[in-house]
Amino acid sequence: PAWCLPFYNVYNVFLQTLDLDWVRSLYPHMADFARWWLENRTDGEGWAVYKCTWEAGEDNTPRLDPDLTGDNVISGVTRPVELQAAMAQTFKILKVFAELLGENEASQWDQLAQEFTEKTRALWDEREGRFRDWDKRTNQFLEYESHDDTYWDGNPVRFSALSLIPVLLDIATPEQIQTMVAEISQYNRVPVTIWPSWTY
């Protein structure tokens, strides 16, 4: 849901074309995809999780797998902020499409969008003025000081372009978005500016 923001891209294409037949053909598959993530990639408290770093599109990143275990199961390690935000976006977009298509699931999608919006907002670090991943093992924000600045001259735990996803489609509060202005400016550099999956 987060890597390359597939639902957000579909939504943007729709806004350019207003092709309801196209949306009608995609909607069942999008709904099935969202349900699969709900059923198979949420923890006991309903937070969205990745099973492994490959599934996140961020192979072996210490942000999601601090111990760099490779392809081990990481669903018990972190609650990634971008995944909560992407799920909220997914359900917001499904709600819009359901309403346009006359599907009766709009209220269900709306409720799920609200739930994941709240989960995303709960990952706001007031002290640092940004969204941060949650370390389920220590029950606090994931620490980043111990990681070297070796990833494109940046710290991959401290600087995750995907942590900016809450700004899209108003997942963050207006106050959080305003505070994020300073955070966003730190990403105006390679690799974020050259990788299509991050340029949003």
N, C-alpha and C positions, 0 to 999 in steps of 0.2 A: 503493500500500500504506500510506502514512503519513497522507495527508491524510484526516481524518475517521475513520481507522482502521476501514475496512470489515470486515476479518476479526474484529477485536476486538468490533465491534458485533454481528456475526452470532453470535459465540461467547456474548456476554452474553444475546442473545435466546434462544439455545438453552438456556442455564442456567435461564432463567425458564420455558421451556415443555417442555423435554426432548422436543421433537418430532423424532424420528429420521427420520420420512418427509420432513419439511421439509429436514433436513440432507442426506438422501439425494438430494433433488432439486437441491440447491445444490452438493454436493461436486464433481461433474465440472467445473462452471464455475469454482469456486474453484481447483481443481487446475490447470486450463488457464491461469487468470490468473497463478498463481504461476510456472508453467513459462515463460510468455511473458516475465515480468520477468527470470527467470534467463537466458533465451536472448537477450533483446534489450536489457537494461538492466544489464549487469554489464561492468566493464572487464576488461582483460587479466589482472588479478590476482584476479578474482572478487568485487570490491566492487560493491555496488549503486550505480547512478548515475542521475541524471535526464538526460534529453536536453535539456530546457529548463525554465525556471522555471514556465511555465504547467502543465507536466506535474506539477510538485510541488504545485500549488495555491497557490503563493506568487509570484504574478506579479511579475517584475522585482526580486525582493529582492536586495540586495547580499550577503546571506549565501551564496546559491548562485551568484550572478553578480556578483562583486565589481566588475567593470568596467561593470556596468549596460548590457550589450549588447542587452538586450531579449529577442528570441526566438531568439538564436543558440544553437548547440549548446554546452552547458556540461558535458558528460560528462567532459571532460578537466580540469575546474577544481577541483571539490571532491568529497570523499567525505562526504556528509551523515550525521551520526550517526543522525538519526531514520529514515532509510531502511534502514540496517543493522538497527536495532532492530525496525522494522516487518516487515522480511523474516524476522527471527528469530521474531517473534510469529506471522506468517503460517504458517510451517512448524510451529511448536508446535501451533497450532490444527488444521492439516491432519492432524498426527499423531494428535491426540485423535479427530478425526472418522473418520479411516481405521480406527483401532482399534475404534471403536464400530460402524462399518459393516462390519467384517470385510474391509476392503480390504487388499491386500498391500503397500501403499506406505508403511506406518507407519514402517518402519526408514529408508527413504529420506528421509522428511520429518524424522525425528529427527536424522539426520546433518546435513541442511541447517540445521536449527534450531541445532544446536551450532556449526556453522561461522559462522553469522551472529551468534550470541551472542558468540563470541570476537572477531569483527570489531567488534562494538559495544563490548565491553569494552576493546578496543585503543584506542578513541577517548576514553578517560578521561584527563583532565589532572590528574595528582596534585597539581600545584602549585596549581591553582585549585579543585580539589575538585568537578569537574563534567565532563560530557561536552562535547566540542567537535568541530566539523567540521574535516576535514583538507584543507589546501590542497595539491593535487597538484602545483601549479606550483613551490612552494617547499619541498615535502616537510616541512611542519611544520603545527602548528595554525593555522587561519585567524585572522589578526589582526583585531581589531575597533576599535582605538583611533582609527583614521582616519575612522570613520563618525559622523556627527552624530546626536545624540539627537532626531531629528525624526519618528520613527515612533511616534505615540501617546506622546510624551515618553519614548521609550526607544530604545536602540540595537538595531536589528534584527539585527545580527551577534552582538552580545554576548548578547542576550536572545531566545532562540528557545524558545517553549513546547514545540515538538516535541522538543527535546533532553531532555525529561522522559520520553519514551516508554520508555526502558530500565527505568524503575521498574515498569512494568506487566508482569505475567506473569514477573517475576523474570529479566529479561534481564541486568540489572546484578547484581553480586555483593552479598551482604548488607552488606558494608562500604561499597560504593559507594552503596547505597540509604540507609544511615545517614548518610553524608556529604551526600547530596542533600537532606536535610531542610532545611538552611539555604538551598540553592539554590531549592527549591520555594517557599519563603515569599516570594521576590522576585517571584513571578508572581501574587500575590494582588492584581491590579489590572487595570484596563481596558487592552487589549482582551481579555485572556485570560479574564476572568471573564464576558464577555458574548457571546463567540463560541462557539456550540455545538461547533464542530470542535476547540476547544482546552480545553474545560472539564474533560476527563478529567484 
